[in-house]
Amino acid sequence: MRGFLRAGQAKVFFTVVFIAVVLCSLSAQEGSRAVPVRSDHYTVLSDAGDGAQVSRELESRFAVYNRLFRFDTANTAFPLQVRVYRNTETYNNYVSARLGEIRPGAVYLHYNQEGRRELVINRLSADEGKILPYQAFVQFLRAFIPNPPSWMREGFAIYFSTLTFNDSGEISYEENLSWLDTVKKLGPNAASAEAILLADKQIFPPDFQSLSWALVSFFLNSGSDDYFRTITESFMVLSPSATAAENSEAVFRRVGLWNSYDSLSGDYKSYIASRKTFAELIEEGQRAYTSGDKVVAELAFLSALDQKPVHYAPYYYLGLLAYDENNYDMAEQYYHSSIQYGADKALVSYALGVNAASAGRKTDAVNYLRTAAAANPAKYREKAESLIQRLR
């Protein structure tokens, strides 16, 4: 705003004054409808009266974050401010008045003045569940370290973006591997660990977000106590008064005290190469199943299921394995799950028919086979009718 005033242009001056009045008016209107709920680390202003539920969720997330970071809460001004809307238009108006653009789901607004910082949530947005975990972590980290290394902010925000909170108050976590395929496709063109760590001092490499997640995943999940200790000790050298570049340099030096960067880079590349994408796991399971190595096949499909629990493919193949082991009840459960998550109805219905026939449930088998024939007559009608005749 000072820059506009120095320009000496009356039109700009009155525009700025008008915007300021609008912002104050919006804040007054929204604040009058909001119900504040205070917890240990948050004040939640909700226009729908669900501040207590939002507060519980954020406190649960806070506890998970700080079990890793171990920041001293006595040295930070609390509470953190949170504003919740259940009206998309109101949320969009509030956010766009401050950013000049709309951010779906949730957004953390960071200012130099602590009192103005806030996490703004559109509680009924379809994007809220995906975006809130990311933005909630950014608010947590920047409450202690306003200018953290960019790789740390982005990498951990992505890492924790699959931390979920349900209506029963339970919090759960599944590792976020959605960026793994992007990182692996970079191959030898991927930036080094040093380049990622020092991006704030040098240049941000391509695919910086995915590489930041990969580096965080490496430090936390490599299986090396040394690397895990290295990353957790690096949190202690972060300064709330430093720039992002200065904090990056401090972490870089700390990491280098305990690790040769040549060794670290090699271990980092080996770690990424060892992690399998969903597609790789399905292909591995298919090869093992075809060759008769059912143990390896099952492990691959179960790992794929861990990565994508709402994808049909692991369920279908696990159903085949269960059928081969004469575990017909389990096979049927897997087959039904595969249909639920989008598998070809004709294919799985035929498998269900064969499974029911083997289990001695002739009526069910006939019904499944007829469903398969109706769903894809060209492929299954003849086979289904042949099997039905044999069951009679």
C-alpha positions as CSV (number, residue, x, y, z in Angstrom):
1,M,0.0,0.0,0.0
2,R,2.9,2.4,0.7
3,G,4.1,1.9,-2.8
4,F,0.8,3.0,-4.2
5,L,0.8,6.1,-2.0
6,R,4.3,7.1,-3.0
7,A,3.1,7.1,-6.6
8,G,1.0,10.2,-5.8
9,Q,-1.9,9.1,-7.9
10,A,-5.2,10.0,-6.3
11,K,-7.1,7.2,-8.2
12,V,-4.8,4.6,-6.8
13,F,-5.0,6.1,-3.3
14,F,-8.8,6.0,-3.3
15,T,-8.7,2.5,-4.7
16,V,-6.5,1.3,-1.8
17,V,-8.7,3.0,0.7
18,F,-11.8,1.4,-0.8
19,I,-10.2,-2.1,-0.7
20,A,-9.2,-1.5,2.9
21,V,-12.8,-0.5,3.8
22,V,-14.1,-3.6,2.0
23,L,-11.7,-5.9,3.9
24,C,-12.7,-4.4,7.2
25,S,-16.3,-4.7,6.4
26,L,-15.9,-8.3,5.3
27,S,-14.0,-9.1,8.5
28,A,-16.7,-7.4,10.6
29,Q,-19.5,-9.2,8.8
30,E,-17.9,-12.6,9.0
31,G,-16.7,-12.1,12.6
32,S,-20.2,-11.2,13.7
33,R,-21.5,-14.6,12.5
34,A,-18.5,-16.7,13.6
35,V,-18.5,-18.5,16.9
36,P,-15.0,-18.6,18.4
37,V,-13.7,-21.8,20.0
38,R,-10.4,-21.8,21.8
39,S,-8.1,-24.8,22.4
40,D,-4.5,-25.2,23.5
41,H,-3.0,-24.0,20.2
42,Y,-5.9,-22.7,18.0
43,T,-8.8,-20.3,18.0
44,V,-11.4,-21.4,15.4
45,L,-14.0,-19.0,14.1
46,S,-16.8,-21.0,12.4
47,D,-19.9,-19.5,10.8
48,A,-21.6,-22.9,11.2
49,G,-21.0,-23.7,14.9
50,D,-18.6,-26.6,14.2
51,G,-15.5,-24.9,15.7
52,A,-15.1,-27.5,18.4
53,Q,-14.9,-30.3,15.8
54,V,-12.4,-28.4,13.7
55,S,-10.4,-27.5,16.7
56,R,-10.1,-31.2,17.8
57,E,-8.9,-32.2,14.3
58,L,-6.3,-29.5,14.2
59,E,-5.1,-30.3,17.7
60,S,-4.7,-33.9,16.6
61,R,-2.7,-32.9,13.6
62,F,-0.6,-30.6,15.7
63,A,0.3,-33.4,18.1
64,V,1.4,-35.6,15.2
65,Y,3.5,-32.9,13.6
66,N,5.2,-32.0,16.8
67,R,6.0,-35.5,17.8
68,L,8.5,-35.3,14.9
69,F,9.6,-31.7,15.0
70,R,9.7,-31.2,18.8
71,F,9.3,-27.4,18.6
72,D,9.1,-25.5,21.9
73,T,5.6,-24.2,22.1
74,A,6.5,-21.8,24.9
75,N,8.5,-19.7,22.3
76,T,5.6,-19.2,19.9
77,A,2.6,-16.9,20.1
78,F,-0.6,-19.0,20.3
79,P,-3.4,-19.4,19.5
80,L,-3.1,-20.0,15.7
81,Q,-6.1,-18.4,13.9
82,V,-8.5,-20.5,11.9
83,R,-11.6,-19.3,10.0
84,V,-14.2,-21.8,8.8
85,Y,-16.9,-21.3,6.2
86,R,-19.7,-23.6,5.0
87,N,-20.6,-21.4,2.1
88,T,-18.4,-21.5,-1.0
89,E,-19.3,-18.1,-2.2
90,T,-18.5,-16.5,1.1
91,Y,-15.2,-18.4,1.4
92,N,-14.3,-17.4,-2.2
93,N,-15.1,-13.7,-1.5
94,Y,-13.0,-13.7,1.7
95,V,-10.0,-15.4,0.1
96,S,-10.0,-13.5,-3.2
97,A,-10.3,-10.1,-1.3
98,R,-6.9,-11.0,0.3
99,L,-5.1,-12.9,-2.4
100,G,-6.7,-11.5,-5.6
101,E,-7.5,-15.1,-6.5
102,I,-9.5,-18.1,-5.4
103,R,-7.9,-21.1,-3.7
104,P,-10.2,-24.1,-3.4
105,G,-10.7,-26.1,-0.2
106,A,-8.4,-24.3,2.2
107,V,-5.5,-21.8,2.3
108,Y,-3.1,-20.6,4.8
109,L,-2.6,-16.8,4.7
110,H,0.8,-15.8,6.0
111,Y,1.6,-12.2,6.9
112,N,4.6,-10.6,8.7
113,Q,2.2,-9.6,11.5
114,E,1.4,-12.7,13.5
115,G,-2.1,-11.5,14.4
116,R,-3.1,-11.5,10.8
117,R,-2.0,-15.0,9.9
118,E,-4.8,-17.5,9.5
119,L,-5.9,-20.8,8.0
120,V,-9.1,-20.3,6.0
121,I,-11.2,-23.4,5.3
122,N,-14.2,-24.1,3.1
123,R,-15.7,-27.0,5.1
124,L,-18.1,-28.1,2.4
125,S,-15.7,-28.0,-0.5
126,A,-15.0,-31.2,-2.4
127,D,-11.3,-30.2,-2.3
128,E,-11.2,-29.6,1.4
129,G,-10.2,-33.1,2.4
130,K,-7.2,-33.1,0.0
131,I,-6.0,-29.5,0.6
132,L,-6.6,-29.0,4.3
133,P,-3.9,-31.4,5.5
134,Y,-1.3,-29.7,3.4
135,Q,-2.3,-26.2,4.5
136,A,-2.6,-27.2,8.1
137,F,0.9,-28.4,8.2
138,V,2.2,-25.2,6.5
139,Q,0.4,-23.2,9.2
140,F,2.0,-25.3,11.9
141,L,5.6,-25.0,10.5
142,R,5.4,-21.3,9.8
143,A,4.1,-20.6,13.3
144,F,7.5,-21.6,14.6
145,I,9.7,-20.9,11.6
146,P,8.2,-18.2,9.4
147,N,10.7,-18.8,6.6
148,P,11.6,-22.5,6.6
149,P,13.6,-24.1,3.8
150,S,11.3,-24.4,0.8
151,W,12.0,-28.1,0.4
152,M,11.1,-28.7,4.1
153,R,7.9,-26.8,3.8
154,E,6.8,-28.5,0.6
155,G,8.2,-31.9,1.3
156,F,6.6,-32.3,4.7
157,A,3.4,-30.7,3.7
158,I,3.0,-33.3,0.9
159,Y,4.2,-36.1,3.3
160,F,1.5,-35.2,5.8
161,S,-1.2,-34.6,3.2
162,T,-2.5,-38.1,3.7
163,L,-3.0,-37.7,7.4
164,T,-6.7,-38.1,7.8
165,F,-9.2,-37.4,10.6
166,N,-12.6,-39.0,10.8
167,D,-15.8,-38.0,12.5
168,S,-15.1,-40.4,15.4
169,G,-12.0,-38.3,16.3
170,E,-9.5,-40.9,15.0
171,I,-6.5,-39.9,13.0
172,S,-4.8,-42.2,10.5
173,Y,-2.0,-42.1,8.0
174,E,-1.1,-43.8,4.8
175,E,2.2,-42.9,3.1
176,N,1.6,-40.5,0.2
177,L,3.3,-42.1,-2.8
178,S,1.4,-40.1,-5.4
179,W,4.6,-38.3,-6.4
180,L,6.7,-41.4,-6.7
181,D,6.0,-42.0,-10.4
182,T,7.0,-38.4,-11.2
183,V,10.2,-38.7,-9.4
184,K,11.2,-42.0,-10.9
185,K,10.4,-40.8,-14.4
186,L,13.1,-38.1,-13.9
187,G,15.7,-40.8,-13.7
188,P,19.3,-39.4,-14.0
189,N,17.8,-36.0,-14.8
190,A,16.6,-35.6,-11.2
191,A,18.2,-32.9,-9.1
192,S,20.8,-34.0,-6.5
193,A,20.0,-34.0,-2.8
194,E,22.4,-31.0,-2.4
195,A,20.5,-29.0,-5.1
196,I,17.2,-29.7,-3.3
197,L,18.5,-28.7,0.1
198,L,20.0,-25.4,-1.2
199,A,17.2,-24.4,-3.7
200,D,16.5,-21.2,-1.7
201,K,20.2,-20.2,-2.2
202,Q,20.7,-21.3,-5.7
203,I,17.9,-22.2,-8.1
204,F,14.7,-24.3,-7.8
205,P,15.1,-27.4,-9.9
206,P,12.2,-28.7,-12.1
207,D,9.6,-30.8,-10.3
208,F,10.7,-29.2,-7.0
209,Q,7.6,-30.3,-5.1
210,S,8.0,-34.0,-6.0
211,L,11.7,-33.9,-5.3
212,S,11.1,-32.3,-1.9
213,W,8.7,-35.0,-1.0
214,A,11.2,-37.6,-2.2
215,L,13.9,-36.2,0.0
216,V,11.7,-36.1,3.1
217,S,10.6,-39.7,2.4
218,F,14.2,-40.7,2.1
219,F,15.2,-39.2,5.4
220,L,12.3,-40.6,7.3
221,N,11.9,-44.1,5.6
222,S,15.3,-45.1,4.4
223,G,15.7,-47.5,7.4
224,S,18.9,-45.7,8.5
225,D,18.9,-44.4,12.0
226,D,21.6,-42.0,11.0
227,Y,19.5,-40.3,8.3
228,F,16.5,-40.2,10.5
229,R,18.6,-38.6,13.3
230,T,20.1,-36.2,10.8
231,I,16.8,-34.8,9.7
232,T,15.3,-34.5,13.2
233,E,18.5,-32.7,14.4
234,S,18.3,-30.3,11.5
235,F,15.1,-28.9,12.9
236,M,17.0,-27.6,15.9
237,V,19.2,-25.3,13.7
238,L,16.2,-23.5,12.2
239,S,15.8,-19.9,13.2
240,P,12.5,-18.0,13.4
241,S,14.4,-14.8,12.5
242,A,16.3,-16.2,9.5
243,T,15.5,-16.1,5.8
244,A,14.6,-19.3,3.9
245,A,18.1,-19.2,2.3
246,E,19.8,-18.8,5.7
247,N,17.8,-21.7,7.2
248,S,18.6,-23.8,4.1
249,E,22.3,-23.1,4.6
250,A,22.1,-24.0,8.3
251,V,20.4,-27.3,7.6
252,F,22.8,-28.1,4.8
253,R,25.8,-27.6,7.1
254,R,24.1,-29.7,9.8
255,V,23.4,-32.6,7.5
256,G,27.0,-32.4,6.2
257,L,28.4,-32.8,9.7
258,W,27.2,-36.3,9.9
259,N,27.0,-37.5,6.3
260,S,29.2,-37.4,3.2
261,Y,27.2,-35.9,0.5
262,D,28.6,-38.4,-2.0
263,S,27.3,-41.2,0.2
264,L,24.0,-39.5,0.9
265,S,23.3,-38.8,-2.8
266,G,24.0,-42.4,-3.7
267,D,21.8,-43.7,-0.9
268,Y,19.1,-41.3,-1.9
269,K,19.1,-42.5,-5.5
270,S,19.1,-46.1,-4.4
271,Y,16.2,-45.5,-2.1
272,I,14.1,-43.9,-4.8
273,A,15.0,-46.7,-7.2
274,S,13.9,-49.3,-4.6
275,R,10.5,-47.8,-4.1
276,K,7.9,-49.3,-6.5
277,T,5.0,-47.4,-8.0
278,F,1.5,-48.8,-8.1
279,A,1.9,-49.8,-11.8
280,E,5.2,-51.5,-11.0
281,L,3.7,-53.5,-8.2
282,I,0.8,-54.7,-10.4
283,E,3.1,-55.7,-13.1
284,E,5.4,-57.5,-10.7
285,G,2.4,-59.3,-9.2
286,Q,1.1,-60.3,-12.6
287,R,4.5,-61.7,-13.6
288,A,4.8,-63.7,-10.4
289,Y,1.2,-65.0,-10.7
290,T,1.8,-66.1,-14.3
291,S,5.1,-67.9,-13.3
292,G,3.4,-69.6,-10.4
293,D,5.1,-67.7,-7.6
294,K,2.0,-66.9,-5.6
295,V,3.8,-65.7,-2.5
296,V,5.6,-62.9,-4.4
297,A,2.4,-62.2,-6.3
298,E,0.4,-61.8,-3.1
299,L,3.0,-59.5,-1.5
300,A,3.0,-57.3,-4.6
301,F,-0.7,-57.0,-4.8
302,L,-1.0,-56.3,-1.1
303,S,1.6,-53.5,-1.5
304,A,-0.3,-52.1,-4.4
305,L,-3.5,-52.2,-2.3
306,D,-1.7,-50.2,0.5
307,Q,-0.8,-47.6,-2.1
308,K,-4.3,-47.4,-3.7
309,P,-6.9,-48.9,-1.4
310,V,-9.7,-47.7,-3.8
311,H,-8.3,-49.2,-7.0
312,Y,-10.0,-52.3,-8.4
313,A,-6.9,-54.1,-9.7
314,P,-5.4,-55.4,-6.4
315,Y,-8.7,-56.7,-5.2
316,Y,-9.3,-58.6,-8.5
317,Y,-5.9,-60.3,-8.4
318,L,-6.1,-61.1,-4.7
319,G,-9.4,-62.7,-5.5
320,L,-7.7,-64.9,-8.1
321,L,-5.1,-65.9,-5.5
322,A,-7.8,-66.7,-2.9
323,Y,-9.7,-68.8,-5.4
324,D,-6.5,-70.8,-6.3
325,E,-6.2,-71.5,-2.5
326,N,-9.8,-72.7,-2.4
327,N,-10.7,-69.8,-0.1
328,Y,-13.9,-69.1,-1.9
329,D,-15.5,-66.8,0.7
330,M,-12.4,-64.6,0.6
331,A,-12.2,-64.6,-3.2
332,E,-15.8,-63.5,-3.4
333,Q,-15.2,-60.6,-1.0
334,Y,-12.2,-59.4,-3.1
335,Y,-14.2,-59.8,-6.3
336,H,-17.1,-57.7,-5.0
337,S,-14.6,-55.0,-3.8
338,S,-13.1,-54.9,-7.3
339,I,-16.5,-54.2,-8.8
340,Q,-17.2,-51.6,-6.2
341,Y,-14.0,-49.7,-7.2
342,G,-14.6,-49.9,-11.0
343,A,-13.5,-53.3,-12.3
344,D,-15.1,-54.6,-15.5
345,K,-18.4,-56.1,-14.4
346,A,-18.5,-58.8,-17.0
347,L,-15.0,-60.0,-16.2
348,V,-15.5,-60.1,-12.4
349,S,-19.1,-61.5,-12.6
350,Y,-17.7,-64.5,-14.6
351,A,-15.0,-65.0,-12.0
352,L,-17.7,-64.8,-9.3
353,G,-19.6,-67.5,-11.2
354,V,-16.7,-69.8,-11.4
355,N,-15.9,-69.2,-7.8
356,A,-19.5,-69.9,-6.6
357,A,-19.6,-73.1,-8.8
358,S,-16.4,-74.3,-7.2
359,A,-17.9,-73.6,-3.7
360,G,-20.9,-75.7,-4.6
361,R,-23.3,-72.8,-4.7
362,K,-25.0,-73.6,-8.0
363,T,-27.8,-71.0,-7.9
364,D,-25.4,-68.1,-7.1
365,A,-23.1,-69.4,-9.9
366,V,-25.8,-69.3,-12.5
367,N,-26.9,-65.8,-11.5
368,Y,-23.3,-64.5,-11.7
369,L,-22.7,-66.2,-15.0
370,R,-25.9,-64.8,-16.5
371,T,-24.8,-61.3,-15.3
372,A,-21.5,-61.7,-17.1
373,A,-23.2,-62.8,-20.3
374,A,-25.6,-59.9,-20.2
375,A,-22.8,-57.4,-19.5
376,N,-20.6,-58.6,-22.4
377,P,-22.5,-61.1,-24.6
378,A,-19.7,-61.3,-27.3
379,K,-17.1,-62.4,-24.8
380,Y,-19.0,-64.3,-22.1
381,R,-22.4,-65.6,-23.4
382,E,-21.1,-68.8,-24.9
383,K,-18.7,-69.6,-22.0
384,A,-21.3,-68.8,-19.4
385,E,-24.0,-70.9,-21.0
386,S,-21.5,-73.8,-21.4
387,L,-20.7,-73.7,-17.7
388,I,-24.4,-73.3,-16.7
389,Q,-25.2,-76.5,-18.7
390,R,-22.5,-78.4,-16.8
391,L,-23.9,-77.2,-13.5
392,R,-27.4,-78.6,-14.2
